Amino acid sequence: MFVTELESALDGTKFPANELQTTHKDRPLWVRYDLEKVAAALTKDDLSNRPADIWRWRELLPVPKNAKIITLNERITSLIKTESLGKDFGLSNVWIKDESTLPTGSFKSRGMSVAITMAAHFGVKRIALPTAGNAGGAAAAYARQADMKCLVFMPEDTPVANQYETLSYGASAFLVNGLINDCGKIAAAAREKLNCFNLSTLKEPYRIEGKKTMGLELAQQFGWTLPDVILYPTGGGTGLIGMWKAFKELRALGWLETDVMPRMVAVQSDGCCPIVDAFKSGERFARPFQNAKTIAWGIRVPAAIGDFMILEAINESHGTAIAVDEKMIDEWTKISSEKTGLSICPETAACVGALELLKNQNWIQPDDRVLIFNTASGQKYKDSKKVELPKINIHEEIDWEMIEASL
Ligand SMILES: Cc1ncc(COP(=O)(O)O)c(C=O)c1O
């Protein structure tokens, strides 16, 4: 256990790490480590000899030695060079890290495995959280493993696959006629009313540590170098903040074989882009976005309590924040799935749109090494698009002209 303390991201106030913590002034806490000790205890070779999962990073995770790890086998995800995706925009070095292969089909399992391990370690028996979809499914699955009760609140138009998976793991799930922030208020109230620990994004310090493994993992996969640009679909921002933290920790450990840090890009839809607006106006905090609408549910987050941490990561990394055309997300999902053969989710499709925009603005150069995260499996969203396939009646003559016309 190399954790030294928890620290308020807002004002640096310190908190002990050996008890259950939440937020400070309703803003998130960082987990801090003794990185000198980590460097003395762990080598890159040690890491390579360990199982290829998130727990190989144990020294950089907050879990005490005696804690029981709640895991569903979070294996390393593939890092794939895609020739086809950047080609049309004149880009030769585009990569995808495919998080859809993780348990419950999204990157949310990284954060949930660590957060629920910590909650269980501190004796939590009940959790509550709001979700855009994937976090609810992942929380339900891990809570089940930990024998915890799990309450999930989600907007009523959440993809049916997400609703179903939440129930199938035995959680109690509720549809709310509002957005994720309305669901968040109910999850917060469940603490007082029902003694449920609030596992909302960044309302506890450990989901971010799990998400950090995306950054640690990709550094090792790239041979301890880093991409020039990372495009990340940004909702609550845990992934982007976590990765930036990972890169800074790796640099402090002296493990990076490059001084070049990636430029972090927060990608949002123009139907919900509070971070882009705040970035453009140079503000420290984002204003709540009114009438948020996007079919990329995971980035339909009108207000994020880690807004200032997202903006700090973007600014420190000389990155940017960009809003893409909501009307195009469906089309980009189709195009990028066809081109890559992967099951691309709409949040990631927004990043594909951003790739084109940023290349056209010369913000991305032709040979820049660009990394896009496929944060979830596109298959989890299909029902919500009401896919209607033409029907064939086996009692009637088959209409081959119709079939040929579909080719
Ligand atoms: C598929 C998908 N992509 C991206 C996001 C946004 O993630 P973050 O909270 O790390 O910004 C979410 C969050 O729900 C998601 O489900």
The ligand as an SDF file (V2000), in Angstrom:
LIG
                    3D

 16 16  0  0  0  0  0  0  0  0999 V2000
  -19.6560    4.9370  -23.5180 C   0  0  0  0  0  0  0  0  0  0  0  0
  -19.2700    6.1160  -22.7080 C   0  0  0  0  0  0  0  0  0  0  0  0
  -18.3240    6.9470  -23.1820 N   0  0  0  0  0  0  0  0  0  0  0  0
  -17.9330    8.0340  -22.4750 C   0  0  0  0  0  0  0  0  0  0  0  0
  -18.5140    8.3390  -21.2510 C   0  0  0  0  0  0  0  0  0  0  0  0
  -18.0350    9.5430  -20.5080 C   0  0  0  0  0  0  0  0  0  0  0  0
  -17.1190    9.1410  -19.5380 O   0  0  0  0  0  0  0  0  0  0  0  0
  -16.4650   10.0970  -18.4710 P   0  0  0  0  0  0  0  0  0  0  0  0
  -17.3970   10.1450  -17.3140 O   0  0  0  0  0  0  0  0  0  0  0  0
  -15.1730    9.4600  -18.1300 O   0  0  0  0  0  0  0  0  0  0  0  0
  -16.2930   11.4280  -19.1130 O   0  0  0  0  0  0  0  0  0  0  0  0
  -19.4780    7.4830  -20.7010 C   0  0  0  0  0  0  0  0  0  0  0  0
  -20.0930    7.7460  -19.3960 C   0  0  0  0  0  0  0  0  0  0  0  0
  -21.1850    7.3550  -19.0850 O   0  0  0  0  0  0  0  0  0  0  0  0
  -19.8740    6.3460  -21.4550 C   0  0  0  0  0  0  0  0  0  0  0  0
  -20.7970    5.4890  -20.9990 O   0  0  0  0  0  0  0  0  0  0  0  0
  1  2  1  0
  2  3  1  0
  2 15  2  0
  3  4  2  0
  4  5  1  0
  5  6  1  0
  5 12  2  0
  6  7  1  0
  7  8  1  0
  8  9  2  0
  8 10  1  0
  8 11  1  0
 12 13  1  0
 12 15  1  0
 13 14  2  0
 15 16  1  0
M  END
$$$$
